[in-house]
Amino acid sequence: MAMQWTTSDAWVFSSIQGTGPDSACTLAEIITKADVINHAMLTEAEFTQAVPRLVAAGLMVADAEADLYRPTEAGRLLYRQRMKRRGLFGWIDAIPPALRRLGAPQDGAWTLPIGAFDRAIREYLEHAGET
């Protein structure tokens, strides 16, 4: 059976922020946006499955050691085109079909440094408690 893009892949992609090659976000920022656009907490398994797929598709760049993630130019373009005239929650209707049009995803081994996801969750919760 061929691999298929998941809603979680689209959710992670939609949560990556960055406006150019010098603009990246942290895992805590991705977790924050993921909660904002889906009212749910992203899991480490969802994130670590989506990242290598999105990197292989040329949609994002990920540096787990530096805790920096950003969309590529192709990723920014896909997002802008598909999200045009859609609200904050429009990703759920726009992004999954866009990923499917790219063909089957390529899975790959990709991990976070030990404890990185838990630290990012704690950072998110600390900031969420401040607002």
Secondary structure, 3 states (H helix, E strand, C coil): CCCCCCHHHHHHHHHCCCCCCCCCECHHHHHHHHHHHHCCCCCHHHHHHHHHHHHHCCCEEEECCCCEEEECHHHHHHHHHHHCCCCCCCHHHHHHHHHHCCCCCCCCCCCCCCCHHHHHHHHHHHHHHHC
